[in-house]
Structure formats: C-alpha cells, structure tokens
C-alpha cells in the first residue's frame, strides 16, 4: 500500500526550533514574567523528555497536568507526546470527586502541578484514586509545603538532563493527548487525541478559514491550557513560528492589558467574560491596544455588544468560534466571506455573532428527530452532527455514552442549530433543552432572550414540560423585577412571544419564582425546574387553542 | 484504539459546494471561455461519478487524463478519487514510448483526452500497451476524427446522469492520484497519492507558510494539471472556497494577461519561462495587472531578475517554491520572515530567489557523503532528504528505484543544497552533477553561473570527470561568443572562479566546444560530455598544485 510518513507533532517543534530560533516564548509565572526563545524552548523540551524517560515513563503512559498557562505547561505540550507518552490536562476548577475520578480513570503515572494549585490537589488527593501516580512535580523552582509524595520541583526535575533527545518515530495512531468533558451531569467523559488528530487540528487552525495564524503573530491564549489544549493554540502557534505569550495564573484585566501592550499581542483568545472584563477595565484605564488585531471568543456565545465594542472602540476583530472537547476542539469560525465587508455593520455583527462556518476538512449535517437533514434557511433547526479527522468517534472506556453520542462515526454535538443560506451555523439551544411540541421544535434559548428583554424581568428560563397531546409544551419561570405587577407582566410576556414567534411558541404557563436554580458552574439548572414541575404535568384542556403548530405560522 | 474519521478529499468538495455555492470556476477551453459556480461544479462532479460508475469503474480503478487546464479536467480531480477510483494525470508532452509505458504500467481503464491532443494520443496508441483501456472520452461536445475506440465525448458521457452521488466513506489509505516523474534518464517512475496525502498537502497549502490561499483569492494555475496535480492548486483553491481560473490549452502571454485582467486573478503559478514571456508581453502591451498579488514560481529556479521586475514594475510578489512529484509536490516556499521586509530590497530578493523554508508538517536533513548532517551556514552543502505526510516512501512497482531513492522513509531528493542560518534552502546542484573532489563537493551550477557571467561565453557547463587522486575534478565546456580570443578567455575564466570560490574549485580544463549537447527537454546533457571526456581521464600530474581542498580556503 502506498503511503507517506505518519502525522505527528514532532515536525512542528523541529521547524520552530530550527527556522524561528529567535522568536520568543513569554510567560507570566509565579516568579514573574519570563522569556526565552524557541531555541531554548527546544532544549528544555528535550530535557523534559529525558527527565520523563529517566523517571521510567514512555510509550503510552499518561502524564497529568494541573496547571495554568505558562511556559512550563507549554513545555509539557510537546515534551510529553513527542517522547511517546500522553498528555492529560486536568481542569483544577473541577470538584474534588471529579478530579479523583479523572486521575483514576486515566491512570496518570506522573502529575505536574502548579505551586498555587498544590493545596487544591492536596485536598483532592485520595489514596485509592491516585494509586497510579508515582510522582508529583511542582511547576517552579521549589516545593511548597504539601502532603503530596514523592514530590520534586520542575527545575530540579530537568536540571541534570541533556538538551538533546532522539525523538522517536511515532505512529499517527499513538494517543498524544487527553481531556475530560466537564459535563454538568454525570461523570466526566475522557476524550483521547491521537498524534494524527492533533496534527490535523493544528494544520486546520493555521489558514484563514481557521485562526489565520502567521509567523508575525504574537499569540496569547487566555483560554486555560486545561480546556482542550487551549483550543490547540500552543500547537498551532508553534507550527506558525509565531511568538507565544502565556498569561499565567489568574490574570486580571490589568495583567492582560499590560501583556498586550508590552508584548505586542496580535491575537488572543478566551471566553466572553474575560473580554467583558477587559472592556470594563479599558473604560477606566489607559492602555495601548493598537497591536491587537483579533480576539477569538469561544466557550460560550459571544454577545453581539462585545463584538461591536471591540470593533468600534479598538478596531479589534472578534472572531467567534465554536468547538467541543470531542473536536480537539475547533469546529466553526465566524469569519466574514468576501464581499460581506461592504454590508452594513449591523449585518456584519449579525454574522459574526453566529457560531460560523465549518472549517475545511470537516463535514456536518443538521438533522431533525427523524434523522432527516433540515434546510439551510436560517430558520429550521435540528441537532448538529459533525465528523472529521480531528473529531473523536468514541469516549475513553464509556461504551454507554458512545451509543448515545455517536452514530456511524458522526458526533452528535447536542447543540440545536440553524444554518443560514450562506452556511453560517447558529446555536439556538441545547438538544436536551429544546422543547418538542407537536413534532416541531421550540428554542428555549430564544424564548428566554425575548422574555429577558422585558424590563419587568430580572431572570427567566423556559423549560419543556410533558404534555399529553403535544408531547411537550413551554413553561416560563420568571423572576420579576422588584415592584412589578405580575398579572400585567404575564400577559405582556405572552404577547411579546406571540409577536416575535409562531403563536404556538407562547409558553402555556408563566410561573413566577424567587430565584432560578443554578448549577455549580452558575448555569441555569433546568433539571431542577423540570423535576419540580413534573408533578403538575399539563393536561390537554389547559393548552390554548392556538398553541398547536400551524402550517400558517 | 482512539481515532477520528479518515482524511479524504470529500469534505473540500462538500464545503465549497455548500458554503461558497456562488463562487466561480472559469475556464478557457476549445469552445471559448466558460464559467459556472461551485454549485454547478458539484452537480457535474456528481454526474461524472455516476457516469464512471455506469461505465463499471469503481474502487481502485485507474482513470487517466491527457488534458490541459480546464473545467472538465478539474471535474475529474474530485469526481474520480471521491468515487473511489484513482486519477492518473498523464503528461501529453512525453515521447510516445513513455506514454505507452505509463498507460501500460498504470493499467488505466478509461482515458480522458483533450480534442487538441486526440491526434497525439492516436500516434502514441499501441494495442498492447493500451490493452487495459476500455474507453476513451474526448473532453468536449463532440469527437474529432480518430482511431481511438470506443470513444465518446465528455458532455454525452455525463448528459443523462443524476446530479447527486452518494459519496462513499473511503479509507485515507485509498490511492486517489498518480503521476509519473518525467526523469531525463530511465523509465518514468510512478508516484501514487493516497487520499490522506492529498488531504494533508491541501491543508498544508492553505496557510501563510504554504501558498496563503484565502476565500477572496482568484487562483489561476498555469502550471499544467498533468504536472503533479498543478501543484495541488485545484484541491487547495477548492478547500479555500476561492475562485478558479483555468487558462486552457497552450495559453499565450496575451491570453494570460487578458484572464488576469478580466477575471481579477490574485494568485497564479507556473514555471519561470511563462513569466518571462508575460513580462516581455507587458512591455509592449497595455494590460491591467492591479489585481495580481502573487506569482508562485516553481519547476525550476526563479531568476532574481524576474522577482525584481515583478516587484518593481507591477508590485507583484513572486513566491518561489520548490517541490517534487514525490512530494505531492510542495516542499519549500521562499516567503520572507517577519522583520525581513525592512531589509534592503537586494537582500530580500536574495532570500526570495532561494528555494525557501520547509513548510509546516515536513522534516528535512541535509547530509554529506557520510550521512552526516551539514551545518546551516549558507555555505556547506549536502543532499536534501525530506519526509512527511505528503512525501511518498516508494515508487509504484519499482523496487530497484526504491532502494536508491529512499532510506528509512526519507526521500533522497537528489538535490544538493545549502541551508542558511535562517533555514532558507538553496539548491546548488543536482546530486548527480555535483563534483566530488578530495572528499569535498563542488557545485557545477555555481561554476556555470560564474562562467556564463563573462561576456565572452555564449554557453557553459561544468562536469566532474574521474581523477585518480581527487576522485573527480571539474572540467568546463565553453561555447565562446563570436570573435573571442580563446586563450585569453580561458585564463580569465579560471581567475574569475578563483576570485569567487576556493581555489580548488577552479576547473582543471576549459574545453571549447561548438554547442552544449541538450536533452529532449532542452536541458544541458552532461552525460554526453562526461562520456566524451571519459577516455581522457585526468591524471594526477595534470592537476594544478592549488587544486586540492584546503582548510585555509
């Protein structure tokens, strides 16, 4: 069979070291801002690989990290997988029992941990769950007080090692990375990334249709390196030969502004709240943002107001992206197409606020309950299914979840979306939250947005509750603003919905509550409301005449 | 084993069809300039796949093309491999016996042939060699007078077919393409491209470090589609969602200028002579080149004067690229690094005239006769070895050639190069032409360039001839310009070489000849000269005292 050599991360490291030896890696750490070049980075990565080999680690062994974004964490990104081991990045914000489950499930043999997270790991430590862990390495120059054992500091771990390593020829099927989904319900599910998946995702991140990374770029991933490889940017930035800036532990908006200004950051990336915080900071403080060209926003939907403010006030392009742990993670990017730059700004922002266009190399379908593809008209919606060379086809040791979330190598994303005529995907709901009424789907998110636009509403959430005839019907749970007339508000809200959507989208009930129950991560906990309402399941007689889906709507 | 779906061409076709349905494919054909959209392109590609299926073709069958650059040829690029068959592009400029060898070796079952090439194929036809060919399809609306049989025209072949095709899930190891190297000596060697190799090469072509293709680009490959997939541009242009312009059979400089002007071409690509021709044309004729941003030059070295003229006179960036049939084909691209744009123009042109930087995803080494890597100092040279996901590791059914040209999955390119401190590769010779003297290498190409800079020299070539003590010594064969004093010229030439290179590079002999023998493709035929000189092998006594490699030089 004809063929070529395997797709692995090694060439990216090699190329940066050899062709961009003087480009910098800058890192804000517990010890202050540090900087070195790709040449030195390559030396230290080789030292790390030698240290891991000396510690008896090798082919297929899992190495966990419990770290923020800094150069040492970045060293593990190439050092661990390129010597044949598997980099398992652990989210230190998870509850202790999840950390325990993850470490036990992955059977990590060595754990790298940040000085500021040693205490947290001490708390999460459980002898049985951590039975596989043979060594702890603290990411600094010394070891703080801890019960973790045996433990050493990173600089001592590397100190005596050679700065050259004979990187092996790995198979592209070799597991290189691992990350657990932090689902709000159930146990976290492990996703393994092969060398090939990370190679393919890196190559796909580089062009215009991805993140458009160039060797002249200065890239600062604010998204944590434990969140799906910081969206792959440590790899793609290296492949581009660009400069890295890592913001370290718990960066404040002032830290970010100062790094952008001092290091000439051109592209940065993170969740919306980070950028809201930066906008607020910039209103009160002077900082030179002129180097900044692009902010990649993902993790949750980028509010259009954020896109607008960065464009109008700072001439910064917000690039809205969507992905999943299961997708290494990038799937779509909301870049404007040629010609769209002449549209009115509002229409441009509308496109940019969508999740965007699937990037080259992937395929998608949007299917209704019967598995039929829905038309691309910006209105019909269905569940988004995705497949491609950096989309996993299974979870680690979770056959029951595999049955639920995959079909014929398609990943069922659990996101309910519309696709417009130009191919821009927009998430309208989560599959578990969409309300299925009379064979049609109602978006709980769109109803919530409409309700919350009313000044009389402090908070609102809409859930589907069981209904004998229509299967489900929407019920709104509303926290009224202080001093609101509830009866008047109720009528007003129903009218608002009917004005904007088909009449049968109007909630059958508007229930006033004191507070919307929230999950540990602050999201609306619809499950609690659904359970509360279950006993009062709607009966047919309570449904308004015009609640049925109607072809005329 | 964890994994994702296979890397195939299908997603590129799907994405262009669905997300850029209105972008155009423009084609200059025998019937005039034609244009349609990706939407129509997708329909026709599906029709083609249905027609091929109806003709009994499928998994693993080879389909040959004998065609120029036009939309129908482009339809075979996705239609043939995406239905599971293998696209074998045949160079119609080859001598008949090579065409026969190639068709027989590949066992093509169907041949697509251009109307203007039917006569040529008629001549090349040989019943035994073409025994595998079951059908000929002429790329047009009618069939010219021909003995080829059975034969039909392409539009009839497609006419009754459905414009939808259920594209199969192919393995990434499936052979998708095939091209033969047109070596000047020996039989052509077949290179097979798997779906994965073409996928990887496409992804690698898109970013800045490759061709930097964007959806707003208008791409015109002048390099023939039978030359290693037109450097992959039909695939990469589609993946980018850019507009295609195909210049059709035998385009003149006037045709190219007119297509650039009328279609707004932003990026075009071809061998140096094409662009010399265009420069000459533009000196005498008015044409608006303002849309043109980049000319990719490959196939042979881009003269620095061409790079300079396009920059100074037309503000067009020449992107010098190097590759091989064995490499799908792109390996290096001479793009300037960040900061280099502030260098004096001459230094920029020096960099751009080199073959450039290896693109991300590949690895290379430059080795001397002992297999040791030579330093990257812009002076030491050795043979370039390359490996990576779009570099083949074998020839089709040629075990003896495999032994010679591959080692441990490295492709020995046969090019002798220097690499400078910044990683820019420069070809200084072919391995078979480099002169090996006393354990050191002398570049025949650099000597030739120096000799030809003398006004008294019409043509010159330098070959290594066997030498008892030094293994080989350079001998220059010079065609003097009319009226030159040969004795004075000889002394002058030796001095010129000594002034520019180590003294032991000076040719031991300068032999005046009437004409440099040439190969069928117009290149200097050094083999003839070597054979002629063989009887007069140099003896030790004839070597000048200072001809030995000297550590002081």
HADDOCK unambig.tbl for C-alpha pairs under 7 A between the chains (distance, minus, plus):
assign (segid A and resid 2 and name CA) (segid B and resid 192 and name CA) 6.39 0.50 0.50
assign (segid A and resid 2 and name CA) (segid B and resid 194 and name CA) 6.94 0.50 0.50
assign (segid A and resid 2 and name CA) (segid B and resid 394 and name CA) 6.92 0.50 0.50
assign (segid A and resid 3 and name CA) (segid B and resid 194 and name CA) 6.67 0.50 0.50
assign (segid A and resid 3 and name CA) (segid B and resid 392 and name CA) 5.79 0.50 0.50
assign (segid A and resid 3 and name CA) (segid B and resid 393 and name CA) 6.21 0.50 0.50
assign (segid A and resid 4 and name CA) (segid B and resid 388 and name CA) 6.34 0.50 0.50
assign (segid A and resid 4 and name CA) (segid B and resid 389 and name CA) 5.04 0.50 0.50
assign (segid A and resid 4 and name CA) (segid B and resid 390 and name CA) 5.94 0.50 0.50
assign (segid A and resid 4 and name CA) (segid B and resid 391 and name CA) 5.40 0.50 0.50
assign (segid A and resid 4 and name CA) (segid B and resid 392 and name CA) 4.70 0.50 0.50
assign (segid A and resid 4 and name CA) (segid B and resid 393 and name CA) 5.42 0.50 0.50
assign (segid A and resid 5 and name CA) (segid B and resid 387 and name CA) 6.56 0.50 0.50
assign (segid A and resid 5 and name CA) (segid B and resid 388 and name CA) 5.03 0.50 0.50
assign (segid A and resid 5 and name CA) (segid B and resid 389 and name CA) 4.96 0.50 0.50
assign (segid A and resid 5 and name CA) (segid B and resid 409 and name CA) 6.76 0.50 0.50
assign (segid A and resid 6 and name CA) (segid B and resid 388 and name CA) 6.93 0.50 0.50
assign (segid A and resid 6 and name CA) (segid B and resid 389 and name CA) 5.79 0.50 0.50
assign (segid A and resid 7 and name CA) (segid B and resid 389 and name CA) 5.87 0.50 0.50
assign (segid A and resid 11 and name CA) (segid B and resid 360 and name CA) 6.93 0.50 0.50
assign (segid A and resid 11 and name CA) (segid B and resid 361 and name CA) 5.39 0.50 0.50
assign (segid A and resid 11 and name CA) (segid B and resid 362 and name CA) 5.88 0.50 0.50
assign (segid A and resid 11 and name CA) (segid B and resid 363 and name CA) 5.73 0.50 0.50
assign (segid A and resid 12 and name CA) (segid B and resid 360 and name CA) 6.22 0.50 0.50
assign (segid A and resid 12 and name CA) (segid B and resid 361 and name CA) 6.30 0.50 0.50
assign (segid A and resid 15 and name CA) (segid B and resid 360 and name CA) 6.89 0.50 0.50
assign (segid A and resid 18 and name CA) (segid B and resid 423 and name CA) 6.81 0.50 0.50
assign (segid A and resid 19 and name CA) (segid B and resid 422 and name CA) 5.67 0.50 0.50
assign (segid A and resid 19 and name CA) (segid B and resid 423 and name CA) 5.06 0.50 0.50
assign (segid A and resid 192 and name CA) (segid B and resid 2 and name CA) 6.37 0.50 0.50
assign (segid A and resid 194 and name CA) (segid B and resid 2 and name CA) 6.93 0.50 0.50
assign (segid A and resid 194 and name CA) (segid B and resid 3 and name CA) 6.67 0.50 0.50
assign (segid A and resid 203 and name CA) (segid B and resid 203 and name CA) 6.16 0.50 0.50
assign (segid A and resid 203 and name CA) (segid B and resid 204 and name CA) 6.55 0.50 0.50
assign (segid A and resid 204 and name CA) (segid B and resid 203 and name CA) 6.54 0.50 0.50
assign (segid A and resid 206 and name CA) (segid B and resid 207 and name CA) 5.54 0.50 0.50
assign (segid A and resid 207 and name CA) (segid B and resid 206 and name CA) 5.53 0.50 0.50
assign (segid A and resid 207 and name CA) (segid B and resid 207 and name CA) 4.11 0.50 0.50
assign (segid A and resid 207 and name CA) (segid B and resid 208 and name CA) 6.97 0.50 0.50
assign (segid A and resid 208 and name CA) (segid B and resid 207 and name CA) 6.96 0.50 0.50
assign (segid A and resid 208 and name CA) (segid B and resid 214 and name CA) 6.00 0.50 0.50
assign (segid A and resid 214 and name CA) (segid B and resid 208 and name CA) 6.01 0.50 0.50
assign (segid A and resid 215 and name CA) (segid B and resid 338 and name CA) 6.62 0.50 0.50
assign (segid A and resid 216 and name CA) (segid B and resid 338 and name CA) 5.15 0.50 0.50
assign (segid A and resid 239 and name CA) (segid B and resid 360 and name CA) 6.00 0.50 0.50
assign (segid A and resid 338 and name CA) (segid B and resid 215 and name CA) 6.62 0.50 0.50
assign (segid A and resid 338 and name CA) (segid B and resid 216 and name CA) 5.16 0.50 0.50
assign (segid A and resid 360 and name CA) (segid B and resid 11 and name CA) 6.92 0.50 0.50
assign (segid A and resid 360 and name CA) (segid B and resid 12 and name CA) 6.22 0.50 0.50
assign (segid A and resid 360 and name CA) (segid B and resid 15 and name CA) 6.90 0.50 0.50
assign (segid A and resid 360 and name CA) (segid B and resid 239 and name CA) 6.00 0.50 0.50
assign (segid A and resid 361 and name CA) (segid B and resid 11 and name CA) 5.37 0.50 0.50
assign (segid A and resid 361 and name CA) (segid B and resid 12 and name CA) 6.28 0.50 0.50
assign (segid A and resid 362 and name CA) (segid B and resid 11 and name CA) 5.88 0.50 0.50
assign (segid A and resid 363 and name CA) (segid B and resid 11 and name CA) 5.74 0.50 0.50
assign (segid A and resid 387 and name CA) (segid B and resid 5 and name CA) 6.55 0.50 0.50
assign (segid A and resid 388 and name CA) (segid B and resid 4 and name CA) 6.36 0.50 0.50
assign (segid A and resid 388 and name CA) (segid B and resid 5 and name CA) 5.02 0.50 0.50
assign (segid A and resid 388 and name CA) (segid B and resid 6 and name CA) 6.92 0.50 0.50
assign (segid A and resid 389 and name CA) (segid B and resid 4 and name CA) 5.05 0.50 0.50
assign (segid A and resid 389 and name CA) (segid B and resid 5 and name CA) 4.95 0.50 0.50
assign (segid A and resid 389 and name CA) (segid B and resid 6 and name CA) 5.78 0.50 0.50
assign (segid A and resid 389 and name CA) (segid B and resid 7 and name CA) 5.85 0.50 0.50
assign (segid A and resid 390 and name CA) (segid B and resid 4 and name CA) 5.96 0.50 0.50
assign (segid A and resid 391 and name CA) (segid B and resid 4 and name CA) 5.40 0.50 0.50
assign (segid A and resid 392 and name CA) (segid B and resid 3 and name CA) 5.81 0.50 0.50
assign (segid A and resid 392 and name CA) (segid B and resid 4 and name CA) 4.70 0.50 0.50
assign (segid A and resid 393 and name CA) (segid B and resid 3 and name CA) 6.22 0.50 0.50
assign (segid A and resid 393 and name CA) (segid B and resid 4 and name CA) 5.41 0.50 0.50
assign (segid A and resid 394 and name CA) (segid B and resid 2 and name CA) 6.93 0.50 0.50
assign (segid A and resid 409 and name CA) (segid B and resid 5 and name CA) 6.76 0.50 0.50
assign (segid A and resid 422 and name CA) (segid B and resid 19 and name CA) 5.67 0.50 0.50
assign (segid A and resid 423 and name CA) (segid B and resid 18 and name CA) 6.82 0.50 0.50
assign (segid A and resid 423 and name CA) (segid B and resid 19 and name CA) 5.08 0.50 0.50
